[in-house]
């Protein structure tokens, strides 16, 4: 499972997320998408922990939590989907 982390501060780094999610288990992967035109972080990311039970605990603990001055949105990421034109849909798809 992949965890979607939304409403991130634009100042958040992979190291910052590593530190927060390491409290819940071993972090396997972190992805912070960047805007192609500006090079600026897009305000959301994806985290994978090695143990699915740890992911559930992290979601329960962090969804709605205040971090870096923002209220986090943390949930299971939805799979990527495409519409009839072939465009990707869903801001929390991995």
N, C-alpha and C positions, 0 to 999 in steps of 0.2 A: 504494500500500500504506500501511497505517497501522500504527504500532508501538504495542503495548500495553506500558505500564511499570507494573509492580505492585510492591507492598511499599514504596511511597514513604513517606517521613516525612510526617507531617501538617503539618509546617512548610515543606515544599517549595512553591515558588511557580512560576508560569509563567516568571518571569525566571530562576529556578534551572535549570529544565529547558532553557530556551533556551540558557543558557551551556554546559551539558553537551553537548547535542546539536549545537550549532554547531561543535564540534570535528570533526564527521563530515560536515557539509554544511550547506547553507542550509535553515533551518527554515521550513516552509510554514505549519504550524498546530500549536497545542498546546491540548488540552482537559483540564481537571482537574475531573471531576465533583464536585459538592458535595451532601451529604445535604440533602434538602428540609426536614426537620424541625429539624435542628441548625445547618445552614449550615456545617458542618465538612467539610473535604475528606475524600473517601472512601478515600484511600490508594492510588489508582491514577490513571493518566492515559493519554492518547493523544497521540502525536507523529507528524507527517507531515514528511518531508524532501522537497525538490524532486526529488532524484535517487534512484531506487530502489536503485542500487548503494550509495549512501551509507547508505541505511536498513539494508541487509544488513551493512555494516561496523559500524554503530552497534550493531546487535543482537549481533553476534559479540563486540564489545568490552565491552559493558555488561551483558550477561546474567550475573548472579551477582556483579557488581562491588559493592563496599562503597561506599555513598554516604549521607552524612548519618546514619551509624550503622546503616544497614540494608543487607541484601543484596538488590539489585534483581532483579526478574524481568522480563526484556525479551524480547519475541517479536512475531511478526506477529499483529496483532489478527484475531480471527475475526469474520465478519459477524454482525450481529444476527440472532437467530432467535427464534421465538415457539413456545410449547408449545400444546397443544390448547385451553387456556383463554385464549390470547392474551397470556400473560405473557412478557416478555423473558427469555431464558435466556443464561447464560454471563457470567462476570464480566469477561472480556476481549473483549467485543464492543463495537464502535464504532457 
